[in-house]
């Protein structure tokens, strides 16, 4: 998980327990898989704030050589237990050589990092010239709620803020798009209530399936420029 404070073991175990079936983790894996199709051949990748290494396992399925980095020793141990090459490290000070990777991921990570500019600069540093950065962040401080606090976030992002953050590291933006557009009205109401630990437990199967189906439908609709719950951005290091 991201820099700052390592995620606690209970929270890490919760994530590992739900990520195979949870609609959002499944959707994020679909997005990553679609992005990998842009590459003519597999390469080397690093997943920053990798938790249990689920994204690295997607990369491996696509024949990428993937490395996981996480601040939490428990996360590193769990990723290794899943067969992922994983190392302990801070997103702001990656224990990696420069110009090493074709792809750097920071999925739902930067919102947890106080010095997110430093973390993005590190992504740029470890990318090879022409390498790609793929990030996702929660969208819009107007949606800030106790849910964000419970998840340990320090901010949500506007499109402009995300673009400026990536460009400040010398990265060239290729695309910025929204996800969770169809879910935004529902979750905006739901999250403006008191959040308890049990609220972060697995969803009811029917609710989870309804959210999964609406996420799949959203991929086919021309709504990626509308306000959503998350922003994704793809950028490259000039070379």
N, C-alpha and C positions, 0 to 999 in steps of 0.2 A: 504494500500500500504506500501512499505518498509520504513525502518528507514531513517533518514536524514531529508528531508523536507516532510511534508504531501502532498499528491497529492492534486492539487487544485480541487475545486468543479466542475468546467467546465470539466476538464479531467475525473473526476470520473463519471460524468453524461454521458460523451461520451462513456466510457467503458461499463457502464451499458446498454446503448442504443444499442450497437452493439454486445454484447457478446453472445446473444442467437443465432444469425445467422452467425456471423463471422467465417470463416473457421478455423482459428487457435484456437479460444476459444472452438469451437466444437471439434476439434481434441484433444485438451488438456483434455477435459472431457472424450473423448473416451479412452485416455491413462490411466487416473485415474481409470475409471471403470474397465479396463482390469487388472490393478494392484490390485484392491480390490478383484478380483477373487482368488488371491493367498492366501487369508486369509480364514481359515476354518469357522470362525464365525466373526460377526461384533464386533468392539471394540470401543475404544475412540480415537478421532483424534483431532488435532489442525491444523488449516490452518493459517500460518504466512504470513502477507501481503495479507489479504483475499479480499480486496476491497469490492465488493458488496456481497460476500459470495457465489459465484456460485459454487465453489468446495465443500463448505459445504453442499450445496443443493444436489450435486451428492452423497456425503457421506450419507446424510439423506435418499436418495432414496435406498441406499444399507443397510439401518438400522444401520448405524453408529451413535454414539453420538458425534457430531462435535461441535467444538468451533472455532470461528473466532477471530483473533487478527489483528488489523490494527492501524497504527499510526494516521490515519486521523479520527477525530470525525465524519466528514461527511460520510466516508465509514462505520463506525460502525453503524451510524444511518440508512444508507441505507440497510445494511445487516440485521439489526433488523427488518426493515420494510418488508423484505422478510421472516421473521420468523426464522432467524438464531440467535443463541446465540453468541453475539459478544461483544468484549471488546477492549478498546483503549490500545495500548501497543507498545513499541519499540521492533523490532526484536532482538536487542542486549541485552535487559533487559526485558525478557518476564515476565509478571505479573502472573506467574503460578508456582505451586509447582513442585518439582522434581519428577521424576519417575512416572508420572501421565498418560502418553498417549501411546497407542499402535502404533500410526502412527502420524508423523509430516510432514506437507507439507510446502515447500517453492518453489512455482511455479512462475518462472519469477520474483524473489524477490532479490536474492543475488547480482545480477548485479547492483542494485541500492544502495547497502549498502557499505559505505566506509570500515568499519571494518567487512568484511564478515566472518572472522575467529571467531569473537565474536558471530555473529549471528548463525553460525553452532554449536558452543559450547553450545549455549542456546538450540538449537534443541536437541542435545545429552542429555543435562541436564534434559529436561522435558520428555524424552522417558523412558519407563520402560525398564529394562534389557530384551533384545530380541526384543525390539520395532524397528520399521522401519522408516527411513527418506526417503522421496521422494522429489527430487529437480529437477528443470529445470532451465537452464541458456542459454543465447545467446552464440553462438559458434564463436570463432576465431576473434582475433583483426584485422586480415587482412580484415574483413568485416566491421570494424568500419566506421561509416558515420555520417552525420548530423542527420540521423534518430535516431541513438542511443542517441545523444545529446538531440533531441526533446523529447525523452521518459524518459530522466533523468537518463540514465545509466552512470555508472562510469567505466565499463569494459565489455569485452567479455572474454570467457574462452576457454582454450585448454582442452583436455581430461586430460592431466597430471596435469594441475593446479586444475581442479575440484576434481580429485582423491586425490591429496595432501591436498586440503582444507578439505575434509570430513575426511580423515584419521588423520589429525592433531587434530580433535576433539575426537579421539578415536573410530570413527565409522568404521565398517568393510564393505568394498565395496562388493556388490553382483552383480551389473550389471551397466554398463555405455553404453548408446547407443545414436545414432544421430537421429534427425528428421529434416524434411525439406531438405532432400538430393536432391530431384527432383526440389525443388524450388530455390536452391542456385544460379544457374547461372542467372536466371531471376531477382531475387531480388537483387543480387549483383550489377547489372547494374542500376536497378530502384532506389536504395537507394543512389547512388552516385550523387545525384542532390540535389538542395536546397529543403528543406522540410518546408512547411508552415503548419499552423494549419489545413487548410482544407485538406492537404494530409493525415491527421490522421482520416478523416471522413470515414463513411462506404464505402466499396468497391461497385463498380457496381455489380449488382446481377450475371451477366454472369461471371465476373472475379472471384467473390467469389465462385461460383459453380465449376468453373474449378479448383481452388485451393483446394477446398474440395475433389473433385474426385481424384486429384493427391495425396493428403494426404492419402486418403483411399487406393489407389493403393500401396502406399509406404509401408503400413503395411504388404503387402503380398510379398514384394520383399526382397531379402537378402542384404540390403544396410545399415543396422544399424551401421556398422563399418566405413562407408564412411563419408567424411566431409559433414556436413549439416549446418543448420542455428541455431539449438538448440541442446543442450546436456541434456539428462535425466540421473539421477543416482538414484539407490536404494542402501541404506546402512542400516545396523542394529547396534543397540547398543549391545555390548557383554553382555551376561548374562547367 
